[in-house]
Amino acid sequence: MTRHKKPSTLQEQYDILLKRCNELRDYIHELLDDQQTDREELEYLYAFIAHKELDEEYYFFRKHAHEEYSTDSPFPTLKL
């Protein structure tokens, strides 16, 4: 395990804190970008469902679907 040298001066502490704040800011910006992309994708999906007149089928699936696990996939899938 690597041990970090403790900052000895107030300026060093400030520089480390500033660096971490900048890293967190960048991470938050990435999350916000991902959220915006997901929001846009949902708008397209909702529009597609409405365009194909699949509203009733969507609500039926949403109400009755359940998760099934498969040995082929590490994640569950929704099935009727």
C-alpha atoms as one frame of an Amber mdcrd trajectory, in Angstrom:
protein
   0.000   0.000   0.000   1.337   3.407  -0.958   1.481   5.985   1.760   0.927
   9.582   0.840   3.193  12.210   2.281   1.238  14.558   4.501   1.222  18.124
   3.237   3.446  20.190   5.418   2.288  23.675   4.578  -1.054  25.324   4.288
  -0.334  26.066   0.615   0.292  22.370  -0.089  -2.982  21.471   1.638  -4.776
  24.088  -0.424  -3.216  22.822  -3.677  -4.267  19.236  -2.933  -7.781  20.343
  -2.049  -8.013  22.460  -5.194  -6.869  19.537  -7.329  -9.494  17.248  -5.794
 -12.209  19.868  -6.219 -11.300  20.199  -9.896 -11.437  16.418 -10.333 -14.869
  16.336  -8.692 -16.064  19.224 -10.855 -14.978  17.375 -13.988 -16.712  14.209
 -12.794 -19.943  16.100 -12.067 -19.829  17.675 -15.539 -19.487  14.202 -17.063
 -22.476  12.999 -15.043 -24.526  15.986 -16.154 -23.592  15.349 -19.796 -24.609
  11.695 -19.420 -27.878  12.742 -17.811 -28.650  15.110 -20.686 -27.887  12.378
 -23.225 -30.186   9.961 -21.365 -32.941  12.583 -21.203 -32.725  13.146 -24.956
 -32.789   9.388 -25.586 -35.934   9.064 -23.455 -37.612  11.817 -25.461 -36.924
   9.851 -28.663 -38.223   6.636 -27.102 -41.430   8.301 -25.908 -41.936   9.882
 -29.323 -41.343   6.510 -31.027 -43.869   4.786 -28.763 -46.440   7.479 -29.519
 -45.661   7.441 -33.263 -46.084   3.660 -33.485 -49.187   3.869 -31.267 -47.694
   1.402 -28.812 -48.841   3.187 -25.662 -51.101   0.373 -24.456 -48.482  -2.304
 -25.136 -45.850  -0.267 -23.302 -48.031   0.203 -20.224 -48.982  -3.501 -20.242
 -45.311  -4.486 -20.426 -44.369  -2.013 -17.716 -47.073  -3.360 -15.400 -46.478
  -7.085 -15.976 -42.775  -7.442 -16.763 -40.431  -9.080 -14.286 -36.687  -9.581
 -14.100 -35.213 -12.881 -15.220 -31.635 -13.915 -14.682 -29.684 -15.892 -17.225
 -26.389 -17.734 -16.969 -25.374 -16.075 -20.252 -25.631 -12.559 -18.872 -24.496
 -10.997 -15.600 -27.509  -8.686 -15.638 -31.222  -9.475 -15.429 -33.534  -8.803
 -18.359 -37.188  -7.830 -18.260 -39.579 -10.465 -19.583 -43.323 -10.939 -19.635
